[in-house]
Amino acid sequence: MHRLAPVALATVLGCATSPYDHAWIARDLARRTGAAVGPQRPADAPSVPRGVSLDDGLTADEAVALALWNNPRFHADLAQLGFSRADLEEAGQLPNPLLTLMLPVASHPLSFRVQAPLEALWQRGRRVAAAQRDVERVARSLVQTGLDLARDVRLAHADAVLAGERQRVRAEAAATLDAIIEITRLRAAAGDVGDAELESARAEALTARDASLRAEADQQLALVALRALVGFAADPRPLRAVADAPADPAPDAPVAEVVRFALSARPDLHAAGLAIEAAAARAGWERTRIVSFTAALDAVTLNPIDGLALGPGLIAPLPIFNQNQGPIGRAEAEVEQTTWRAVALRQQVVAEVTQAHGQLAQARASLARWRAEVSPSLERSVGHANEQFTAGEASYLVVLDATRRAIDGRLRVVELEADVRRALAQRDRSAGGTPR
């Protein structure tokens, strides 16, 4: 019998540990995003993780890696896991025994009492179970925070790439209109074009130049937003956003498959389920607190000859007026609340995936149409207008009109490419990773 006692005690006092630590979060995010999480200790200056190069421009994947490595807000959020792990350690600790010592005064003998709450032994398992689920819940929620950061970085990177492409198109448009005005000036000198037409052409060229300068300023602002997300807001090193590859207009997987993947992969959905389990464990723990027992050991000096007189005892409150109704009611309400939150989140995931899937399909279809049909037609119309203008068969107004429409078409293509990149970022975030 005495050999079974240590085994039973070890079972009750099992280790209050959890595998969900900073390393687990880093591994899960690396699996979902392909990027590593930076060190826990803050650094004086942002650093560049392995596999990222700033010299040849920053792709979207490199921007995500840079953000997960350096973003201070994300690392501040990761510190929440330390609080949960500290709560777990506290849940596994047993309360210290209470010693009461009465010194001998007059006829009162020397006495002392040692008290230890017995209910802490059988309540410890429920406390530890709830705390372990809380640690896992926080860890999975932090993985979702990392996915949200990756989505935000990809959106900011898409905006920066779009701003750069807009600046390029605007600069090309300004150069084209400068060439047109030179031809118009020569024809005005020959008497083929009037002064009013020449001034109109000059106004178009100046407007195009102003649009190019504004596009350059917009590009710098977009880079400022990207730098803040990747943790380089105060770093002097230059950053330049470049596209990973031409936006792919290929069709996406069926939305039902993406929804199924999201419902199994979203870390915040797992966290919501764990919140229900933790609340249920706390409710069970509160029910065990209706009756509590305290073991006591009294020692009294009856006389110097006989020494100490020891006497064991038991202290237990009578649950007549209070059966712990308040904490039990709060715990049961928490179970109900977390259950409804999980249902709401599940519906939100379905809505987010469906919306992102629709936006991605729409952007890809529009991009494919513009690349295959609209853009080539607009470029051909510019070529025909230039031929007619050079031959003197059409006025510069025809060229300007065709050039304007072609410029708008080029801008529309780069905007649709950005829409595809944004929709991909939203789809991957709403699905909890890239659907496979």
Backbone torsions as a table, in degrees:
resi	resn	phi	psi	omega
1	MET	NA	-39.1	-176.8
2	HIS	-68.6	-21.0	178.5
3	ARG	-76.6	-26.3	-180.0
4	LEU	-77.8	-23.0	-177.6
5	ALA	-60.1	-48.2	178.3
6	PRO	-61.5	-35.4	178.9
7	VAL	-64.1	-45.3	179.3
8	ALA	-63.7	-40.6	179.5
9	LEU	-65.1	-38.9	178.9
10	ALA	-65.5	-35.3	177.7
11	THR	-64.6	-44.4	-179.7
12	VAL	-67.6	-39.6	-175.9
13	LEU	-100.1	42.4	178.8
14	GLY	-61.7	162.2	-175.6
15	CYS	-64.3	130.5	176.0
16	ALA	-93.8	75.2	-178.4
17	THR	-124.9	169.6	178.7
18	SER	-149.8	138.0	178.0
19	PRO	-77.8	-5.5	-175.2
20	TYR	-88.7	89.9	-179.3
21	ASP	-122.1	-169.1	-179.2
22	HIS	-60.0	-38.5	179.9
23	ALA	-65.5	-37.2	178.9
24	TRP	-65.3	-43.0	177.9
25	ILE	-60.7	-43.4	-179.7
26	ALA	-62.1	-42.5	179.7
27	ARG	-65.0	-42.8	-178.1
28	ASP	-67.2	-40.5	177.6
29	LEU	-67.6	-37.1	177.3
30	ALA	-63.3	-37.6	177.8
31	ARG	-66.0	-36.4	-176.0
32	ARG	-85.9	-32.7	-174.3
33	THR	-115.4	-16.9	-175.7
34	GLY	77.8	10.3	-177.6
35	ALA	-119.8	149.7	-179.6
36	ALA	-91.2	153.5	176.1
37	VAL	-93.5	138.4	-176.1
38	GLY	-70.9	172.8	-179.6
39	PRO	-64.2	156.5	-176.2
40	GLN	-74.2	-32.5	-177.2
41	ARG	-78.4	135.7	179.4
42	PRO	-67.3	145.0	179.9
43	ALA	-109.8	160.0	179.9
44	ASP	-69.1	-31.1	-177.9
45	ALA	-142.3	150.3	178.4
46	PRO	-65.2	149.1	179.4
47	SER	-120.8	166.6	-177.6
48	VAL	-106.3	120.7	-179.8
49	PRO	-70.4	166.5	179.3
50	ARG	-63.4	138.4	179.3
51	GLY	91.9	-3.4	179.7
52	VAL	-111.9	131.1	177.6
53	SER	-125.9	132.1	179.0
54	LEU	-90.7	-10.8	-172.8
55	ASP	-74.1	-35.8	-176.2
56	ASP	-100.8	20.0	-178.6
57	GLY	92.0	158.0	-174.4
58	LEU	-106.1	114.8	174.1
59	THR	-79.1	172.4	180.0
60	ALA	-64.7	-41.3	178.6
61	ASP	-63.6	-41.1	178.1
62	GLU	-66.6	-35.9	177.9
63	ALA	-64.5	-40.0	176.6
64	VAL	-63.2	-44.3	179.0
65	ALA	-61.8	-40.3	-179.9
66	LEU	-66.4	-38.0	-178.7
67	ALA	-70.5	-46.2	178.7
68	LEU	-63.5	-23.7	-180.0
69	TRP	-83.3	-33.4	-168.0
70	ASN	-122.4	-20.9	-171.4
71	ASN	-58.2	116.6	-174.3
72	PRO	-68.4	-35.1	179.7
73	ARG	-65.4	-39.2	178.5
74	PHE	-64.1	-42.5	179.7
75	HIS	-70.1	-30.3	173.6
76	ALA	-65.8	-38.2	176.1
77	ASP	-65.2	-37.4	179.6
78	LEU	-61.2	-26.7	179.6
79	ALA	-65.2	-17.4	177.1
80	GLN	-59.1	-29.9	-178.9
81	LEU	-63.0	-32.5	178.5
82	GLY	-62.5	-36.9	177.2
83	PHE	-64.5	-44.1	-178.8
84	SER	-65.9	-39.7	179.0
85	ARG	-68.5	-33.1	174.9
86	ALA	-66.8	-38.9	176.1
87	ASP	-63.0	-37.5	177.6
88	LEU	-64.0	-43.7	178.5
89	GLU	-62.5	-39.6	178.3
90	GLU	-66.9	-36.6	179.5
91	ALA	-64.9	-29.1	-179.7
92	GLY	-83.5	-8.6	-178.2
93	GLN	-85.8	140.4	174.7
94	LEU	-91.1	146.6	179.1
95	PRO	-66.4	145.1	178.5
96	ASN	-69.1	146.2	175.5
97	PRO	-62.6	150.4	179.7
98	LEU	-101.1	124.9	179.2
99	LEU	-106.4	125.7	175.5
100	THR	-115.6	123.3	-177.0
101	LEU	-120.6	126.3	176.7
102	MET	-113.3	117.9	-179.5
103	LEU	-76.8	150.1	179.8
104	PRO	-69.4	126.5	178.2
105	VAL	-135.9	120.8	-179.8
106	ALA	54.6	-117.6	-177.6
107	SER	-89.1	-4.1	-179.4
108	HIS	-81.3	125.5	-176.8
109	PRO	-79.2	165.4	172.2
110	LEU	-68.5	129.5	-179.7
111	SER	-147.8	155.1	173.5
112	PHE	-148.9	159.5	-179.1
113	ARG	-136.8	137.2	174.5
114	VAL	-114.2	124.6	-179.7
115	GLN	-121.8	139.1	178.0
116	ALA	-140.6	124.9	-179.8
117	PRO	-70.7	118.3	-178.7
118	LEU	-74.1	-31.0	-176.5
119	GLU	-63.4	-20.8	178.8
120	ALA	-61.9	-26.3	-179.2
121	LEU	-68.4	-49.5	-177.4
122	TRP	-86.5	-15.1	175.3
123	GLN	-84.3	-18.4	-174.8
124	ARG	-60.1	-40.4	-178.2
125	GLY	-59.5	-43.4	179.7
126	ARG	-68.6	-39.7	178.3
127	ARG	-62.4	-45.5	-179.3
128	VAL	-64.4	-41.6	-179.7
129	ALA	-61.3	-43.2	179.0
130	ALA	-65.0	-42.3	-179.3
131	ALA	-67.1	-37.0	177.9
132	GLN	-64.3	-40.0	177.3
133	ARG	-67.1	-34.6	176.8
134	ASP	-65.0	-40.1	178.0
135	VAL	-62.2	-45.8	179.0
136	GLU	-64.9	-39.0	178.7
137	ARG	-60.8	-46.4	-179.9
138	VAL	-63.6	-41.3	-179.7
139	ALA	-61.7	-45.0	-179.8
140	ARG	-70.0	-33.9	175.2
141	SER	-64.0	-35.7	178.8
142	LEU	-71.0	-31.0	172.5
143	VAL	-62.8	-41.8	176.4
144	GLN	-63.3	-37.3	175.9
145	THR	-60.8	-40.6	176.3
146	GLY	-64.0	-39.3	177.0
147	LEU	-66.2	-37.4	176.1
148	ASP	-63.0	-41.4	177.5
149	LEU	-63.3	-43.4	178.5
150	ALA	-60.1	-41.2	177.0
151	ARG	-62.4	-46.0	-179.4
152	ASP	-62.4	-38.9	179.0
153	VAL	-66.0	-42.8	179.8
154	ARG	-64.6	-37.7	177.1
155	LEU	-65.6	-44.3	178.7
156	ALA	-65.0	-38.2	177.8
157	HIS	-65.4	-41.5	177.2
158	ALA	-61.7	-39.6	177.5
159	ASP	-64.6	-39.4	-180.0
160	ALA	-67.9	-41.2	177.1
161	VAL	-64.4	-42.7	178.2
162	LEU	-61.5	-42.9	179.0
163	ALA	-61.9	-39.6	177.5
164	GLY	-66.0	-40.9	178.1
165	GLU	-66.8	-38.5	176.4
166	ARG	-61.9	-42.6	179.3
167	GLN	-62.7	-39.9	179.2
168	ARG	-64.3	-46.1	-179.7
169	VAL	-64.6	-42.0	178.8
170	ARG	-64.1	-38.7	178.3
171	ALA	-66.0	-41.6	176.9
172	GLU	-63.9	-38.8	178.5
173	ALA	-64.7	-41.2	178.4
174	ALA	-63.1	-40.9	178.1
175	ALA	-65.4	-39.7	179.1
176	THR	-63.8	-43.6	-179.7
177	LEU	-69.9	-31.0	173.9
178	ASP	-63.0	-40.4	177.7
179	ALA	-66.4	-38.1	179.0
180	ILE	-64.3	-40.1	-177.8
181	ILE	-68.7	-30.3	176.1
182	GLU	-65.1	-44.6	177.5
183	ILE	-63.7	-40.6	179.4
184	THR	-63.9	-36.5	178.8
185	ARG	-66.0	-40.2	178.1
186	LEU	-65.5	-40.1	179.2
187	ARG	-71.5	-30.0	175.6
188	ALA	-68.6	-37.1	177.4
189	ALA	-65.5	-30.3	178.4
190	ALA	-84.1	-4.1	177.9
191	GLY	87.4	7.4	-179.5
192	ASP	-84.3	-19.0	-177.4
193	VAL	-130.1	138.7	-179.4
194	GLY	-81.7	169.9	-179.7
195	ASP	-64.1	-35.2	-179.3
196	ALA	-63.5	-40.8	178.7
197	GLU	-67.6	-38.3	178.4
198	LEU	-63.3	-41.9	178.0
199	GLU	-65.9	-37.4	177.0
200	SER	-62.9	-42.3	178.2
201	ALA	-64.4	-39.3	179.2
202	ARG	-64.8	-39.5	178.5
203	ALA	-63.6	-40.0	177.6
204	GLU	-63.0	-41.7	179.9
205	ALA	-65.5	-41.4	178.8
206	LEU	-66.0	-38.2	177.4
207	THR	-63.9	-41.1	178.3
208	ALA	-65.2	-38.0	178.5
209	ARG	-65.2	-41.2	177.8
210	ASP	-63.7	-41.6	177.9
211	ALA	-62.5	-36.1	177.7
212	SER	-65.4	-42.2	179.2
213	LEU	-66.2	-40.3	178.0
214	ARG	-66.2	-36.7	177.5
215	ALA	-65.1	-35.5	177.2
216	GLU	-66.0	-40.2	176.8
217	ALA	-65.7	-40.2	177.4
218	ASP	-62.3	-35.6	178.0
219	GLN	-63.3	-41.5	179.2
220	GLN	-65.2	-40.1	178.4
221	LEU	-64.7	-39.8	178.4
222	ALA	-64.7	-36.7	177.7
223	LEU	-68.3	-33.1	176.9
224	VAL	-61.8	-44.4	178.6
225	ALA	-63.4	-40.0	179.1
226	LEU	-66.9	-41.2	179.8
227	ARG	-60.8	-38.3	179.7
228	ALA	-64.4	-38.9	-177.8
229	LEU	-71.8	-35.0	-178.4
230	VAL	-87.2	2.5	176.5
231	GLY	84.4	18.5	-178.2
232	PHE	-111.3	24.7	-176.5
233	ALA	-60.8	-37.8	-177.8
234	ALA	-105.4	9.3	-178.2
235	ASP	-93.7	133.7	-176.0
236	PRO	-77.9	-10.8	-176.7
237	ARG	-64.7	136.1	-177.8
238	PRO	-72.7	145.7	174.9
239	LEU	-124.0	140.8	177.9
240	ARG	-136.3	124.0	-178.5
241	ALA	-86.1	128.7	176.7
242	VAL	-127.4	151.2	-179.5
243	ALA	-73.4	141.4	177.6
244	ASP	-62.8	-46.9	-178.3
245	ALA	-165.6	163.5	175.1
246	PRO	-55.9	136.0	-178.8
247	ALA	-56.6	131.4	-174.6
248	ASP	-87.2	119.2	179.2
249	PRO	-87.5	12.6	-178.0
250	ALA	-64.9	151.4	-179.8
251	PRO	-66.5	152.7	-178.3
252	ASP	-92.0	170.3	176.0
253	ALA	-65.5	156.9	177.8
254	PRO	-57.0	145.8	-175.3
255	VAL	-63.8	-31.8	-179.9
256	ALA	-63.3	-38.3	178.3
257	GLU	-66.8	-40.6	179.7
258	VAL	-66.2	-38.6	178.1
259	VAL	-63.5	-44.6	178.4
260	ARG	-61.6	-41.2	177.8
261	PHE	-62.6	-43.2	-178.1
262	ALA	-64.5	-41.7	-178.6
263	LEU	-65.2	-23.4	178.0
264	SER	-97.3	-18.8	-172.5
265	ALA	-107.4	-24.0	-174.5
266	ARG	-62.1	120.0	-179.4
267	PRO	-66.6	-30.7	180.0
268	ASP	-71.4	-26.0	173.3
269	LEU	-68.2	-42.0	175.0
270	HIS	-61.5	-41.2	179.5
271	ALA	-62.8	-37.6	178.7
272	ALA	-64.5	-40.7	176.2
273	GLY	-64.0	-39.0	177.9
274	LEU	-67.3	-32.8	177.1
275	ALA	-63.7	-37.1	176.9
276	ILE	-64.9	-45.1	-179.6
277	GLU	-63.5	-40.9	179.3
278	ALA	-65.5	-40.5	178.7
279	ALA	-65.0	-39.8	178.0
280	ALA	-65.2	-38.3	178.0
281	ALA	-65.0	-40.0	177.7
282	ARG	-65.9	-36.8	177.9
283	ALA	-63.3	-42.9	176.8
284	GLY	-63.1	-38.4	178.7
285	TRP	-64.1	-43.0	179.9
286	GLU	-63.2	-33.1	179.5
287	ARG	-68.6	-31.1	179.1
288	THR	-73.6	-11.0	-177.5
289	ARG	-89.6	6.6	177.9
290	ILE	-61.9	-42.3	178.8
291	VAL	-120.2	131.9	177.9
292	SER	-129.2	149.0	-179.5
293	PHE	-126.9	141.2	176.9
294	THR	-125.1	122.5	176.6
295	ALA	-80.5	139.1	-177.4
296	ALA	-132.1	147.3	176.0
297	LEU	-134.5	112.8	-179.0
298	ASP	-99.6	142.7	175.0
299	ALA	-135.6	128.3	-177.0
300	VAL	-134.4	138.2	174.5
301	THR	-89.3	105.8	-179.4
302	LEU	-76.0	-42.0	174.3
303	ASN	-160.2	159.8	-176.6
304	PRO	-61.6	-23.5	-175.9
305	ILE	-78.7	-49.3	-177.7
306	ASP	-74.5	-18.3	-179.8
307	GLY	75.3	-148.0	-176.1
308	LEU	-82.6	140.8	172.8
309	ALA	-108.2	114.2	-176.7
310	LEU	-96.2	141.4	178.4
311	GLY	-147.9	116.7	177.1
312	PRO	-76.2	158.1	179.9
313	GLY	-159.3	177.8	-178.2
314	LEU	-139.1	131.8	178.6
315	ILE	-116.2	128.0	-179.1
316	ALA	-146.3	127.0	175.0
317	PRO	-72.4	144.1	178.5
318	LEU	-86.9	119.0	-177.2
319	PRO	-77.0	65.3	-178.6
320	ILE	-92.0	-50.8	-176.5
321	PHE	-96.2	-22.9	-174.4
322	ASN	-136.0	116.6	174.9
323	GLN	-111.0	30.4	177.8
324	ASN	62.1	35.4	-175.0
325	GLN	-64.2	-39.7	-176.2
326	GLY	-62.7	-56.3	178.0
327	PRO	-59.7	-36.7	178.3
328	ILE	-64.4	-43.4	179.0
329	GLY	-62.8	-41.4	178.0
330	ARG	-64.2	-40.9	179.7
331	ALA	-65.0	-40.9	178.4
332	GLU	-67.6	-36.8	175.8
333	ALA	-65.1	-35.3	177.5
334	GLU	-65.4	-38.8	176.3
335	VAL	-60.5	-45.9	179.7
336	GLU	-63.1	-42.8	-178.4
337	GLN	-65.0	-46.8	-179.2
338	THR	-65.9	-31.1	177.4
339	THR	-65.5	-46.2	178.9
340	TRP	-66.2	-35.9	177.3
341	ARG	-63.9	-38.1	177.5
342	ALA	-64.9	-40.2	177.4
343	VAL	-63.3	-44.9	179.7
344	ALA	-63.1	-41.0	180.0
345	LEU	-66.3	-38.7	178.4
346	ARG	-60.8	-44.6	177.8
347	GLN	-65.4	-36.8	178.0
348	GLN	-64.0	-40.2	178.7
349	VAL	-61.6	-45.3	179.1
350	VAL	-60.4	-43.6	-179.7
351	ALA	-65.6	-42.8	-179.2
352	GLU	-64.1	-43.2	-179.9
353	VAL	-65.4	-44.3	-179.2
354	THR	-62.6	-43.5	179.5
355	GLN	-65.0	-46.9	-179.8
356	ALA	-64.0	-38.0	178.2
357	HIS	-63.5	-43.1	178.5
358	GLY	-65.1	-41.4	177.9
359	GLN	-64.1	-39.1	179.6
360	LEU	-66.5	-44.6	179.4
361	ALA	-62.6	-41.4	180.0
362	GLN	-65.3	-45.1	-178.8
363	ALA	-65.1	-40.9	179.6
364	ARG	-65.8	-40.6	179.6
365	ALA	-65.4	-43.7	179.3
366	SER	-64.2	-42.3	179.5
367	LEU	-62.2	-41.9	179.1
368	ALA	-63.0	-42.0	179.0
369	ARG	-63.9	-45.1	-178.3
370	TRP	-65.4	-40.1	-179.9
371	ARG	-68.0	-39.6	-173.5
372	ALA	-84.4	-32.4	-170.2
373	GLU	-123.2	-56.1	-168.8
374	VAL	-69.9	-51.7	-176.6
375	SER	-60.5	-47.4	177.3
376	PRO	-58.5	-37.2	179.0
377	SER	-65.6	-42.1	179.6
378	LEU	-65.4	-40.7	179.3
379	GLU	-67.3	-36.8	177.2
380	ARG	-65.8	-36.6	179.4
381	SER	-66.0	-34.8	176.6
382	VAL	-65.0	-43.0	178.9
383	GLY	-61.3	-43.4	178.8
384	HIS	-64.5	-42.1	-179.5
385	ALA	-64.2	-39.2	178.7
386	ASN	-65.2	-41.3	178.5
387	GLU	-61.8	-43.7	-180.0
388	GLN	-67.2	-38.8	179.8
389	PHE	-67.6	-41.7	179.5
390	THR	-65.4	-36.3	179.5
391	ALA	-80.1	-3.6	-179.6
392	GLY	78.7	15.3	-178.1
393	GLU	-91.9	-8.6	-179.9
394	ALA	-146.1	155.2	178.8
395	SER	-81.0	169.6	-179.6
396	TYR	-66.0	-20.4	-179.9
397	LEU	-62.1	-36.0	178.0
398	VAL	-65.3	-42.0	179.4
399	VAL	-65.5	-44.4	-179.2
400	LEU	-62.3	-42.1	-179.7
401	ASP	-64.2	-44.9	178.9
402	ALA	-65.4	-38.9	179.9
403	THR	-65.9	-42.2	178.5
404	ARG	-58.8	-47.4	-178.7
405	ARG	-65.2	-35.8	177.7
406	ALA	-67.8	-39.9	177.6
407	ILE	-63.2	-45.9	177.3
408	ASP	-59.4	-37.4	178.4
409	GLY	-66.0	-41.7	177.6
410	ARG	-63.4	-41.7	178.0
411	LEU	-64.4	-37.2	180.0
412	ARG	-65.2	-37.5	179.3
413	VAL	-64.6	-46.1	-179.1
414	VAL	-68.1	-31.6	175.8
415	GLU	-67.3	-39.9	178.1
416	LEU	-67.6	-36.4	175.1
417	GLU	-61.8	-41.1	176.8
418	ALA	-65.5	-37.6	177.5
419	ASP	-61.5	-40.2	178.0
420	VAL	-63.4	-43.6	-179.9
421	ARG	-65.0	-41.0	178.1
422	ARG	-63.9	-44.4	-178.9
423	ALA	-65.0	-36.7	176.0
424	LEU	-63.4	-41.8	178.6
425	ALA	-62.4	-43.2	179.1
426	GLN	-67.6	-39.5	-179.8
427	ARG	-63.4	-46.4	-178.7
428	ASP	-64.7	-38.8	178.1
429	ARG	-67.5	-44.4	-178.5
430	SER	-67.5	-26.3	179.5
431	ALA	-90.1	-6.7	-178.0
432	GLY	79.5	19.2	-177.7
433	GLY	142.9	177.4	179.0
434	THR	-74.0	120.4	-179.4
435	PRO	-59.3	138.1	178.8
436	ARG	-119.5	NA	NA
